[in-house]
């Protein structure tokens, strides 16, 4: 029997069993995906098991409050909701200033379950929204990676994402923030883009636009998508990889996606008026020109084609120049040239510290340290380079996108620690590809050297896998002018006749690449050990590092668990002991929690949309007691509270944040100078502290009566005794301090209690009041 006949016989034999084999493989893949989804959900409920079903952090409390309003009042009231309990006296239009994706998603889950007679509170639906979408994100990662390197790599990447600590930190039960659903939307959009790129299906292109729309509704990070995809399209065009599939994957996304994005109130015309979106429009024009050039190339003679190309390129360049001129005219009047402050902070890491201290003051906007990478992505940091190399073997449109994704996300994660969250899916995808390729090499090496397996069986299996791989790669690396309709049938016949040679050669090449048996077994054991270490680290991170809610602190000492519930204690006191219309002032970090848990009107909150208003509060905290009283009294504030960790060693207190209050306040009101609060360039609260520091309101509200705790007034956070231990408050009075002194609440004294050394004049009662008012009235202290 000839070699050709034996190869054909082997292929016929394989075809008879392919149907059953593929069916079993699909069922097994779906079962594994189901287990991965259960794993992703289960590992994120440690917070509920260890503590209770409670909302975490700061921003989630605002989202929870908005979801409550949505479920009670309905969608139309939600779009038109003006919240007068925040940013007093300005207020805030909620429907036009929030990304509604998270709220609408959790509200829909709550409505659906209650429609099915499953009684569920709104809080419970909010708590478990993030774990549910983490399972969906794992499946979306499977879709993305499968389109790049096959089902094996997809399953591995999905497993890695289900447990990666960086994603767990933002998706534990109770972490009801925008990223809970946005990461799923991000990965799903990329996955559908790659799917469209591989198939050229307009159906998937439409789904891709809808997924992008959901991403726009969910998170401001959608600008990463609308810049990364144009970068990839431009890369494909420049490297000569243009195809009709690329056009179908991109053009509908720009047109339909932009129209849908503009319908989101918080985005509106920013979808076409800001610099973050301009790259997509320029690349859209370029791809139109390229598509037209390829179209006329097929219908014109070579001579006419040169003339036509000259004309088309000239017109295209003119249109591009006109568009660029219009865009420049639109943004020329803006001091930031149409870029938002956060975008400029990513492009220029020093921008925020120079011009927008309120962005730089947020801890999650700081650059990460090297240990942060090991903590958040662990061993994936070492697998990513191997995955990038695997993407080049061979390089396809899909694998080039993954390389571009990991490169850009790695840069942005180095600028802001928060964007480690964007890096995690790319790291999981590339690591999944690396592990899948490694296991493929090792298992093939073992199979070649097993004594009980015949050479014929090996050749049959390797030949079939090589054919399947070649077909897969051919579909993903189709030349620009080649489509299934354009290829002549004669050419197809020739390809079928000669495909046995490269296929058999490829199988023989794989056979030659087999590693020694001992080295293969040792390598497999090392990979298993690496995976076990990754699993243990992820479980520890989920159970210990990221499960504790920020409103409830705990630590273990001498075998006992100590819980600090001071935050909820303070908010409960405000709710039950103050009037419902009282205004409460604090630093902006605690605004959302105060509104949601204490139900009291706040001056500033975590939205940080008005820098002047926040600077006013920072100025009050940085000022002497009397000047601070004047500012708070003019804002109708009745209560002020500060967070203090000096007694128990809580480092995230207001004293540690105080210099940011000084910088933000001084950025608007020049009489506040940071140098006045520093002693020889260092920040001190001991006996060497400056008089300005020792007499400012923040110092007094934090350390009032602190000496009574231990007689020394030793601050456990700053690890020193405070400088000014004995003093009295003249314009504020202490009304409540929590059990561990973490929250200290003060009430503004009324004006009549602060008049000292005034002699009563014998005037009518009414004129006395008027003269008293006119005598105490002063110019607004921050104008």
Secondary structure, DSSP 8 states (H G I E B T S, - for coil): --HHHHHHHHHHHHHHHHHHHHHHHHHHHHHHHHHHHHHHHHTT-HHHHHT-S---SSHHHHHHHHHHHHHHH-HHHHHT-EETTSTTTT-EESTTTS-THHHHHHHHHHHHHHHTT----HHHHHHTHHHHHHHHHHHHHHHHHHHHH-HHHHHHHHHHHHH-HHHHTTTSTT--STHHHHHHHHHHHHHHHHHHHHH--HHHHHHHHHHHHHHHHH-TTHHHHHHHHHHHHHHHHHTT---HHHHHHHHHHHHHHHHHHHTSTTTTTHHHHSGGGHHHHHHHHHHHHHHHHHHHHTTS-HHHHHHHHHHHHHHHHHHHHHHHHHHHHHHTTSTTTT--HHHHHHHSTTHHHHH-HHHHTSGGGS---HHHHHHHTTTHHHHHHHHHHHHTTT--HHHHHHHHHHHHHHHHHHH-GGGHHHHHHHHHHHHHHHHHHHHHHHHHHHHHH-TTS-HHHHHHHHHHHHHHHHHHHHHHS--TT--TTTS-HHHHHHHHHHHHHHHHHHHHHHHHT---HHHHHHHHHHHHHHHHHHHHHHHHIIIIIS-S-TTSEEEEETTEEEEE-HHHHHHHHHHHHS-TT-EEE--GGGHHHIIIII--EES--TT---HHHHHHHHHHHHSBHHHHHHHHHHTT--EEEEE--TTTT-SSSHHHHHHHHHHHHHHH-TT--GGGGEETTEE--STTS-HHHHHBHHHHHHHTTTHHHHSS-EETTTTEE-S------SSEEEEEE-TTSSEEEEEE--GGGG--S-------HHHHHHHHHHHH----TT-
